[in-house]
Amino acid sequence: MDLQIGWEILLLLFLVAALAGFIDTIAGGGGLITVPVLLSCGLPVINALATNKLQGSFGTFVATLTMARRQILNIRESWVPAVTSLIGSALGTALVYSINPSALDVIIPIVLIVIGLYFLLAPAAGKVERAPRLSNTAFNATVAPAIGFYDGFFGPGTGSFFSLANVALKGQQIIKATANAKFFNCTSNIASVVLYIAGGKVIWFIGLSMMLGQWLGAFYGSRVVLSHGTRFIRPMIVIMSLLLIVRYLYQKFY
């Protein structure tokens, strides 16, 4: 592939990845920032998704590691849904090679509206731990692999979907829900990255420069989650959902 990418574009991609890593760690949806930018640089859809997955996986890894070290995330309690998310992601990534992911353009705005309205109209959601609406077995067998499948197939917004599921279905407090979302997203990313690398779809010099930005954004995003908690996460999820809906509608009709 003959791509003419200068240093100024790589610097821009680094800064975009830093912003996306910061936002993704707090509210999810970072891929909805990076994927359009990668496409605007001339990357084919599958190469843009693959390169985005490489750099995004580093951001979720940094966020997961930071929250585990601060004991917000208990990996022993959460490894089963993380594994089923990985399996779902592998299946979704395999499907990318035969189906155009742009088919999700209609579905994603609807899901984002649901996420934004849920956190906007349910002010008590995520403030304290509540009784789960779904058993661990049911969640691990259905919700986690389904979101993982979406992550492997398309990806952007996965962190928001996991956070919503952890709050609404598992009854988790929002900081714990966000930490678990990063862990699940990290494992689902791993499956996709391995398959994309094996298929030769990653543009390495772009992905590596964006990984540095992701590290910076995810590190500081994790610190914001740990220091500001619910006061910052809830409005950020709502704002990001609404902004991403506007971006989708603008892109669709203009």
N, C-alpha and C positions, 0 to 999 in steps of 0.2 A: 504493500500500500504506500502510495507516494503522497505524504502529507507535508505541507510546507508550514511548519510551526516555529515561529521565532521566539526569542527569549522573552519578549514582551508579552506574548500570548501565554507562555509558560508561567510567567509571573502573575498574570491575571488568573490563570487556573489555580495557582497556589492560593491566592487571596480568596477566590470563590470557594475552594475546598475548606479553607479555614473558617469562613462564615458558615458554610454548610455543616461542618463538623460541630461547631458551637451550637447551632440551632438544632441539629439532629440529636445531640446528646440531651438537650433539655426537652424538646417537644416532638422530635421525629420530623420526617419530611425533608431532610437535607438533600436527598437524591432528586427531589423535584426542583432543586436549584441547580445542581451540577449536571444532570442529564441534558437539559436544554442547552446549556453552555457548551457541552461537549459536542452536541449535534450541530451547533452553530459554527463550530470549528471545522466542520466538514467530515466528521467521523460517521460512517454508516451506523445504523441503529444498533446492530448487534455488537459492534466494536465499542460504541459509546456505552452500552449497558455493561459490557465486560470490563472496560477500563474504570467505569464508575464503581463497579462492584469491588474492584481491587482496592481503590483508594478509600471507599466507604468502609470496607472490612477492617482497615487499619484504625479508623476512627472509632468503630464500635468496640474493637479490642482494647484500645486505650481507655475508653469510658468504662468498660467492664472491669478492667484491671484496677482502675482508680477506685471504683465503688466497692469492689471486693476488698481492697486494702483498707478502706474506711469502714468495713463491716456493715455496709448498707445492703450488700448483696451476699446471700448465703448460697454458694454454688452447690453444696450438698443437697439443699432442699429443692433446687431448681434444675438439676441436670437432666431429668427425664423429659420435660417439655422442650428443653434446649435440643436434645437429641432428636425428638420427633419433628421439631422445626427444621433441623438439618436435613432429615429425610425428605420432608415435603419440599424443601428448597432444591434438592438434587433433582427431584421429579419435575419441578417447575422449570429449572434451567435446561433440562433435556428437551422440554417441550418448545423452548424458545427457538430451537433450530428448525422447527417445522411450522410454527405459527407466528404471525406478525404481532408483537406485543402492543402495537398501536391500537389494537382492538379494545384495549382497556381505557381508552380516552373517555368513553362515556361513563364507565363504571366508577372511576376514581373520584370525580367531582361529587358524585352522590354519597360515596363513603365519607369523604371529607366533610360534607355538610352534616352528616350524622354525628361525626366525632366532635365538630365544633359546637353543634347544638347541645350535645350531651353535657359537655363540660360547662357550657354557658347557662343552661337551664336547670342543671342539677348541682347547685352550689355546694351541697354537702358531699358530693362524690369525691372520694379520694382523701378526705380530711382525716378519717380514722379507719382502722381496720373494721370490716364488716363480715357477716357470715357470707360465704361464697354461694353464688347461685348455681354453680356448676361444680361437680365433683372433680377431684384431681384426675381421676381416670378418664372421665369424659373430656375434660379440657386437654389433657395430653394426647388423646386419641383423635380429636377433631379440630379444635381451635388452633392449637400450636402448629400442627402440620399444614393446616389450611393457609394460615398466614405465612408460614415458611414457603409453601408452594407459590403464593403470590410474590414473595420476595425473590425467589429464583426465577420466576417468569418475567417480572417487571422490576419490582424493588422499591421505588420511591414511595415514601409514606409508611413503610413497614413498622418503623419505630412507633409511630402514632397509633397504628392498629394494635400492636402488642400492648402499649400502655392502656388503651381503652379497654381491651379484653381483660387485662389484669385488674383494673379498677371495677369495671361493670360486672364481670363474671366471677372473678376470684375474690372480690371484696377487699383488695389490697389498698393500703394507704399510698398516696400518689408517689412519694419518693421511692418506696419499695417497688411499686409498679414500674416506675421509670428505670430503676436499676435492673430489674428482671427483664424488662423489654430490651435493654442493651445486651444482656447476656444471650437472650433468644436470637436477637438480630445478629449477634456476633457469630453464633454457630450456623445460622442459615446462610450468612455471607460466606463462610468457609466452604460449604458445599458448592456454591455457585462459582467461587473463585477457582477452585480446583478444576471444575469442568471447563470453565472458560479458558484457563491456562492450557489445559490439555488440548482444547480445540484451536489454540493459537489465535484467539480473538482479542487478547489484551494488547493495547498500545503501551508498551512499557515506559518509555521516556515521559509520556504524559502522566501515566498512573503514578509513577514514583515521585514526580514533582508535586502532584496533588496529595500524596500520602503525607508529605511533610506538613502541608496546610491542615490536613485532617488531624494530625497529631496535636497541633497547636490549638485548633478549635475544640477538639474533644476534651483536651486537658482542662481548658478554662471553662468549658461547658459543664464538666463534672464538678468543678469547684463551685459553680453557681448553684447547681442542684443541691449540693451538700450544705451550702451556707444560707441559701434563701428559701429552699424547699417549696412548699405548696403555694406561697404567695407569688412566686415567679413562674412556676411550671404551668399552673392552670391557665392564667391569661395568655401565656406564650402559646399553648396548644390551640386555644381559641383563635388568637391572632393569626398564627401560621395556617390554620385550616381555612380561614376566610381569605387570606392573601393568596393561597394556592388555588382556591376556587376561582377567584378573580383572574388569576393568571391563566388558568385553563380556559375560562370562558372567552377571555381576550384572544388567546391563541386560536381558539376554535372558530370564532366568528369574525375576527379581523385579520 
